[in-house]
Amino acid sequence: MAHTPEPWIVDQDDSTMIETLGGIHVVSCQDDDDADRIVACINACAGLKSKDIEKVVRQPLASYRDLMRQRDQLLAALEELNSVSARGFLYDDPARVKARKAIASARGEE
């Protein structure tokens, strides 16, 4: 049996309902966040066979989690270094300006 073709969307009138672009009801969810997550995952896996999803998705996700952990560690170290070096450098020192930009970027503020 084939699965319901993508793309899936969240119903505009009921954000707990998932349907196809053609308006075919696929599933109802407990809440909006579940519906959004399911739609994002299903659409991201478009074109993959169900049996291949596990092997195609698992390794990149593990790598992504490692990168996020490393980013968080580097961000914490840079923030600490920036606050400590503030004692000996001017606010507009080029190294501190770069550090603040990197911190803002890692936080998604820039």
C-alpha positions in Angstrom: 0.0 0.0 0.0 1.4 3.4 -1.0 1.5 6.3 1.5 -0.4 9.5 1.0 1.7 11.6 -1.5 3.4 14.8 -0.4 3.2 17.7 0.2 1.2 17.6 3.3 -0.1 20.8 4.9 -1.8 21.9 8.1 -5.4 22.8 7.6 -5.8 26.6 7.7 -9.2 26.3 9.5 -8.1 23.7 12.0 -4.4 23.7 12.9 -4.7 20.2 14.4 -5.7 18.6 11.0 -3.3 17.5 8.4 -4.3 17.2 4.7 -2.9 17.1 1.2 -2.7 20.1 -1.1 -5.8 18.6 -2.7 -7.7 18.8 0.6 -7.7 15.1 1.4 -7.7 14.6 5.2 -4.7 12.6 6.3 -4.7 12.7 10.1 -5.9 14.6 13.2 -3.4 15.6 15.9 -3.6 16.4 19.6 -2.2 19.9 19.1 -0.8 22.4 16.7 2.8 21.7 17.4 2.4 18.0 16.7 0.7 18.8 13.3 3.5 21.2 12.4 6.2 18.7 13.3 4.6 15.8 11.4 4.1 18.0 8.3 7.7 19.2 8.4 9.0 15.6 8.8 6.8 14.1 6.1 7.6 16.8 3.6 11.4 16.7 4.4 11.3 12.9 3.6 9.4 13.3 0.3 10.8 11.0 -2.4 12.3 8.6 0.1 11.1 5.0 0.5 9.8 4.3 4.0 12.4 1.6 4.5 15.3 4.0 3.6 14.2 6.9 5.9 15.9 5.5 9.0 19.3 5.1 7.4 19.1 8.3 5.4 18.0 10.5 8.3 19.7 9.0 11.4 23.4 9.7 10.6 22.9 13.3 9.4 20.8 14.0 12.5 23.5 12.6 14.8 26.0 14.8 13.0 23.7 17.8 13.4 23.3 17.2 17.1 27.1 16.9 17.5 27.5 20.2 15.7 24.9 21.9 17.8 26.6 20.7 21.0 30.0 21.9 19.7 28.4 25.3 18.8 27.0 25.7 22.3 30.3 24.9 23.9 32.2 27.3 21.6 29.6 30.0 22.2 29.8 29.6 26.0 33.6 29.8 25.8 33.5 32.8 23.5 31.1 34.6 25.8 33.3 33.9 28.8 36.4 35.0 27.0 34.6 38.2 25.8 33.5 39.1 29.3 37.0 38.4 30.8 38.9 40.2 28.0 36.6 43.2 28.5 38.6 44.1 31.5 41.7 44.8 29.4 40.3 45.9 26.0 38.2 48.8 24.8 34.6 48.0 23.9 35.3 48.8 20.2 38.5 46.7 20.1 38.3 44.8 16.7 38.7 41.4 18.4 35.8 42.2 20.8 33.6 43.5 17.9 34.2 40.2 16.1 33.5 38.2 19.2 30.2 40.1 19.8 29.2 39.5 16.1 30.0 35.8 16.4 28.0 35.5 19.6 25.0 37.3 18.1 25.2 35.0 15.0 25.3 31.8 17.1 22.3 33.0 19.0 20.4 33.8 15.8 20.3 37.5 16.6 22.0 38.6 13.4 
